[in-house]
Amino acid sequence: MPITATILEVAGVDPDRLAIVGGDGQLTYSQLAESSQTMFAAVDALHHAQSDSPIPAPETHGIPITAVSLTSAFETSRIIAGLAGFRAVSATIDPRWPLSHQVGVITTTGIGLVISDSTHLAEALAAAGWTGTVITAADFQAREAAIDPADTASPSVREPDEPFLMLFSSGTTSNPKAFIKTRQQYRDNVAVSSAHLEPVPGVATLAPGPVSYSLTLYAVVESLATGGSVHVADDFDPFTMGSRIADEAITRVVAVPAVVKALAEAARRTPENFLGLDLVVTGGANLPASIRSALAEVLPDARLISYYGAAEIGFIGDSRDGDGTWISIYDTIDVEVRDESGVRLPDGEIGTVWIHAAACSDGYVIGTTDAQLRRPDGWATVGDQGRIENGLLQLAGRAGDIAITGGHKVSLPEVERAFEEFDSEVCAIALPDDSLGNIVALVIEPASAGRGSEGGTPDSGAPDKAALLDHARAKLAPQFVPRRFYVLDRLPRTVGGKIRRHETVDLVMSGKAQRL
């Protein structure tokens, strides 16, 4: 992993430079290097103490897997960074996932050690017949403290083809898919992000949010890989984050668009706390143009980069103006748009986006999915849809985000972007139709509606259908204009906040949405 060489180098020349800062504490580079020895010794002893160890997925080459499933961003970052200098495969599991998801990925991939404070998870794993070990964060720290550092091995730079990190897809439409990153693949990824997203040595980067998110986890990795200081937080609290940005001299923020929106709102209230902010990097979801405008209005000197990438593949390109859908491709990345049979499409036509990148994983872990990620020739896709025009890539969503209506391909996220100025959350869906094949419908979650259970219908606040239709006709091509409008009190979402389009369709088809 690229961070080990940098951690050891900075620990030697600038030992007191901050490496990780969070609500639960902080570590300098020298402290991180020293504590990693007892950390790995504790992990190694726990794995070896098992009489019937789970067999790790073959993609790990027999290296035991240690998973962290904690709400503490600092503790998670500390463990992932500390194990990087040893023969270990690490994973982060979101404790907010459905329990069945957590148990499924642990038992299927052969994870042998889980650091978690959840008694429910421990009980569910035991009931599933899992033979690994669950240990709480406090007990794990006690084991670390009891180990004599003199009896432990030192961290070292590992071989490039050695597996070191197991990641998971978001599980937006299905159970999470697991994939492995080798150290060289992450070195290649750091080379791309370092060239474009400015994680320079010594910079203080704030990365709020669960480290189980690939965006946050990567922000931790790239900061340590480039000699920066990463400041983590379990979530983004707009009431306290401004003072933290000022007090800790943070100049760079890496966060999902929803957090960038909250940051702009916080800066509007206390702009003096954000004057030192130079760069905001966002990804993981579409960036509405309204968020870019809001940030530019309150912090005109802060730059905003919206990148496009996939955890499986790596960084692909970025956008520095507008709504983030038109992407400039990085010079080391190759992109093609192809049809269902794999034939390259002419510019302007929507199809599946295929990527050739050195940082791409070899494939998904056997047993977690049958999906193919990477072909033998090195080209890979995660199912994103898009078109290429004038050398730029325009994103149109995932395969399930494209509706075929009357022979036209309609990007459902593009329909949703037409309604960004509305206070309501919206989800565009495709519904079956006898004459057109499918029709486009829009499902609205009114901002003023009473918040009930997920999937419930509202008591009030339903928008005016005529106004919605007039707005759509003014903003969209005729084939993109929704033919039906529905209202739900609460759109179904993943634990990370992404709207589940397929579940929204199910709610509409089952009659649980109110038709306008």
N, C-alpha and C positions, 0 to 999 in steps of 0.2 A: 504494500500500500504506500502511496506517495507520501503520506504524512509522517511515517516513521523517520525517514532520512531528515526531514525538516525539523521534527521535534528534537531529535538528537543534536542536530547542528545548532539550533537556537538555544537549547538547554546548555550548550557549551559556551557560546559566545555572549548570550544575553539571558542568563538563567532566570531573571526576575520578570521577564516579559510575560504578560498575562496570556494564557492559552484559552481557557474556558472560564466563563463567568456566568453564574446563574443565581436563582433565588436560594439555592441550597448551599452555595459556597463558591469558591473560585480556586483555580489551579494555575500556577505559573508553568512555564515549559519545563523547568527542572523538576518541579513537583510531579508533573504528569509523567515524565520519563522514569522517575524513581518509583512512583506508586504503581506503575504498570508491572513491575517485577512481582510484587506480592499479589497483585490482582490476578495475573496469569497463573501463579502458583496455586492460588485458591481455586480457580476454575479447573485447572488440570487435576488437582486432588479430588474435586467433586466428581469429575468424569471417571477417574480411575477407581473411585470407591464403589461404583455401581457393579453389581454382580451380573446383571443382565442388561447391558447398555443398549439403547436403541441404535439401530444401524443407520448411520447418516446416508442421505441420498447419494447415489453413485457420482453425481456431479461434483461432490466435495472431495473426491479422491481419498476418501476414508478419514478426513479430518473431522473431529467431533464438532458439533454445532452448539453454540451457546446463544440463547435468545434472551433479550431484555424486553419485558413488558411492564413498564413503569410509567406513571404519570409525570415523574420528575424529568424534565428535559436535561437538567444538569447531570443527574446520575446516569441517565442513558448515554449522554455524550461522553462522559468520563469513561464508562466501560467500553464503549465501541472504540474510542481512541486508544485506550490502554491496551486492548487486546490486539491492536493492529500490528504490533512489532513481534508477534509470536505465531506459531503454527496453530491457528484458530480460525474458525469460520463463525462470524457473528451475524445475528439477525435482530431486527426490531419488530415487535408485534404490538399493534395498537390495542391497548387494554379496553378501548371502547368498541372494538369489533364485537359482533355477536359472538357469544361463547362458542357456538358451533364452528364458526370460522377459526377461532383461535385453536380449538382442539384439533380441527381438521388439518391445519397447516403444520402443527407440531407433530402429530402422529404420522402424517403422510411423508414429511420430509426427513424424519429421523432426528429431529432436534433432541439432544440429550440432556441439556440443562436449561432451565428457565428461571430467570431472576424476576420474581413477581410477588406483589403483596396481596394478590387476589386468592382468597380461600376458595371461592367458587371455581376458579380455574384449576387449582390443585385437586379439588374433589372431582371435577369433571374428567381430568386427565387420568386419575386413578380408576374411575369408573370405566374409562375406555380401554383399560388394560395397558396403559403406557408405563414403561419401566424406567423412565428417566427420573430426574431430580428437580423439584421446585424448591427454591430458597428465597426468603424475603430479602429485601435490600438491606435491612438492619443486620440480619444474620450473616449475609455475605460480607458486609463491612467488618463485622466482628472476626470472621475467618481471615480476612486480609490482615487485620491488626495483629493477629496471633502468629503470623508467619515472620520468621527471621529473614530480612532481606539478604543477609550474607549467604543464605542457602538457595538463592533463586538465580535463575538465568537472566541475562540482560536482554532488552529488546534489540532487534536487529532488522536490517533491511532484508526483506524476503525475496524469493525468486519471483520473476514477473508472471509466470504461468500458474502460480499457486492461488487456489480459490481463497477468498477472505471474507466475502460478504454475501449473505442471502437476502434478497429483497423480494417484495411482493407487489403485484399490481394492485390498483386501488379497490378492485372488487365492486366497481360501479354497477355492472350488469350481471355479475356472477361471483362465485367464490374467488378469493384472491389466488392468483397464479404466482408460483415461486420461480425465481431465476437467480443464477449465480453471477457474481462479478469477480473476475480475477484481478490481481493487483495491477497488471499491465493495462487492462481495460480501464481501470480508474485513473491510472497515470495518463493515459491518452485523453480521458475526459477532462482531467485537471488542465492539461495542456490547452484544450479548446476554451474552457471557461476562463482561464488565466489571460488568454489573448483577447477576450472580448468583454468580460464582465467585471474586470478590475478588482480581483481579490489580492491586492498588492501587499507586500510585507509591512507589518506594523499597523495596518488599518484595523479599526474596531468595527466589526460587523454585528448587527443585531439580527438574529434569526428566531423570531417568536413562533411558537407552535410545537406540536408533538414531533419528536425526533423520529417517530415511526413514519412520518411523511417523507417521501424521497426528497422533496425540495428542501426541507429543514435539515435532513441528514446530510445532504450533499453540501449545504452551506457550512456545516460543521467541518466536513472533510476538506473542502477547498480552502477554508480559512487556515486550518492547521497545516495544510500542504504548502501554503505560501507564506507561512510565518506571521499570520495575522492573529487577532484575538477575536474569538467568537463569543458573543453574549447571547445566551439562550433564555427563553421564558416559556413556561408551560402554555401560556396563551397570550393574546395581545390585550392588555388592559389600557384603554385610552386615557384613563385618569392618572395612571402612574408612569406610563411608558415615556411620555414627554420629558419628565424630570430625569428619567433614567438616561435618555439619549443625551441630555445636557450634562448630567453629572459624570457619565462614563465616557464622554467625548466620542460618541458613536457618529461615524460619518457615512456609513453604508448600511442599508437595510435590505434583507432578502426575505420576501414574504409573498403569500398568495394575494390575488387581487382584492379579496374581501378585507384583508388586513390593511392593504394600501388605502382603501376607502376609509377605514376607521382612522388611519394615521392622518389623512387629510382633514378629517373632521376634528381630530384632536389638535392639529396644528392651527386650525382656524380659531380655536378657543385660547390657546397659549402659544402663539407663534414664536415667542422668544426662546422656548425650549428646543425648537427645531432648526434654528438658524445655522447650526454646524453641519446639518445633513447635506451631503453632497450627491449621493447616488442611491436610488431605490431600484432594486432588481426584483422582478416579479415573474411568476410562471405558474404552471399547474392548472390553469384555467384561462378562459378568454378574459382579456382586459377591456372592459367597456371604455369607450372614448370619454364618457362622463367622468370616470375616475381620473384619467390622465389630466383632463381639464381642471378638475377640482384641486389636484395636487399642484399643478402649475400656477393656479390662482393664488394659493396661500404660500407656496414655497417656490417662487419663480427661479431661484438659483439651483434647485435640486433637479438632477436629471433622472429620467425614468426609462429603464430598459425592460421590455417585455420579451422574454425569451420563449422559444419553442423547443421542446425536447421530450423525450420519453425515457423513463428510468431504465428500461431495457436497452435502449439504443444510445442515449447520451444527448448532449447538446447539439442542436441542428441549425438554429439561426435565431434572429431576434428582430424586433420592431422597435423603433424609437420615436414614432409618432402615430397618431390615429388610434384605432381600437385594437391594434395588435394582431389583426387577422392577416395582414400582408407582411410576409416574413422575408428578410434578406438572409440567404443561406450562407453559412460560414464557408470560407474558401477551402477548408479541408474536408468538407462533407459533400457527398453526391446525392442528388434527389431526382427521382422520376415519378411521374403519375401514370398508373397503368390501369387497364380495364380488368374485368373479372378473370380473363384468360391469361393475364400477365403481359399483354401487349401494351407498349408505351403509347399514350394518348397524345394527340396534338395539343398544343397550348390552348388554354381556355376551356378545355373539357374537364369535368369533374370525374375523378377516379380515386383509386387507392394510392396513398403516398408510400413509396418505397425509398429506403435510405441505405446508403453505404457509408459506414463510419467505423473507424478503428475501435471505438469504445463499446461497440455493440456486444451484448452477451451472446454466448453460443446458442442458447435456447432455453426453454422453460424446463423446470425440474420435472422429471418423469413422475407421473402419479398425480400431479396437481392440475394438469390440463392436457388435452390432445392437440392444442393449437400449435402451429408452427410459427416460430419467430423469425428465424434466419435460414435462408437457403444455402446450399453448398457453395454458391458463388459469392457469399458474403452479404448479399442484399437482404434487408429485413423490413418488416412492417408490423405495426401494432393495430392496423386497421383504420388509421386516420384517413379521412377523405379530404381532397383538395384539388386545386387547379394551379397551373403555372402560367403566368402572363408577364411579359417583359422582364423575365429573369427572376421574378418574385414568386413565392409560394403563398397562395391564399388558402387558409384552412376552412374546411366546411363541416368539421365534426368527425365522428366515428362512423363506421358502416351503418349503424342503426340510426344515425342522424340524417340520413338522406332518404327523402320520400320520392317515389316515382309516381307522378300524377299526370295523367293525360299524355304520357310520353316524355314529360319534362323531369329532369333531376332538380329537386328542391332541397337546399341545405336548411335544415330545421334551425340550427343555431343562427343562421342569417335572418330567418324570420324573427327569432327572439331579439336579435340586436336592434331591430326596427322599433322595439318597444322599450328600449333602455331608459328613455326619459320618463317613463311612468314609474310611480312609486311601487306599483305591484310587481311581484315576481311572476314570471311567465314561463311556460314550457310548451313549445310547439311539438305536435305529435302528428303521426300519419294514421288515418283511420281507413279501413277497407271500404271500397266503393265499387258497385257493380259496373258502372260505366267508365270511370276514370282509373280504376285499379286502386288508387288511394286518393284521399283528399287531405288537405292540411287543416288541422284544427289547433286552436290556441287555448291552453288551460291557464287560468289566472288565479293567483293567490293574492287576494286584495290586501293592501297594506292596512286598511281600516277594519278588516273583518275580525271577528272574535277568534282568538287562537284556541282551537280545540284539539282533539286527537288527530294524528296524522291521517290524511285521507278523508276527513270529515268535510261536510258542506258548511258554508258560512251562514251566520244569522243576519249579517248586514254587510254593506260596503261593496256590493256587486257593481262592477263598472257598467257604463252605458254601452250597449252593443253597437249602436249607430256610430258613436264616437270612435270606438275601436276599429270599426270597419272603414270609416273615413280616413283614419290615421294610417291604416295598413295600405289602403289604395294610394295614398300620397307618398308612401315610403318604399313600396315594394312593386316589383314586376307583377303582372296579373296572376301568373301561375303560382306566385309565392303568397298571395293574399289568402289568409285563412277563410275557409267556408263555414266553419262552425266555431263557436266560442263557449267555453265552459268555465265554471268557477269551483275551486276547491279551497276549503279553509286552510289546508296545509298540504303543500306538495311533498311527495315522498322524497327523502334524501338519504345519502350515505352518511356514515358517522362523521365524515369530513365535510359535509355540507353540500355535496354535489347533488343536483336533482336527478332522480332516477326516471329516465324517460319511459322505459318499458313498464315500470310499475304505474306510472301516470296513465298510460294507455289502458292498463288493466282496470284501473279505477273508473275510467270513463266508460269502458265497455261493459262494466258490471253495474252501471247506473248510479255510482256513488258520487258523481259530479253533477252539479246543477248546470243545465244548458241555458244559455241566454237566448 
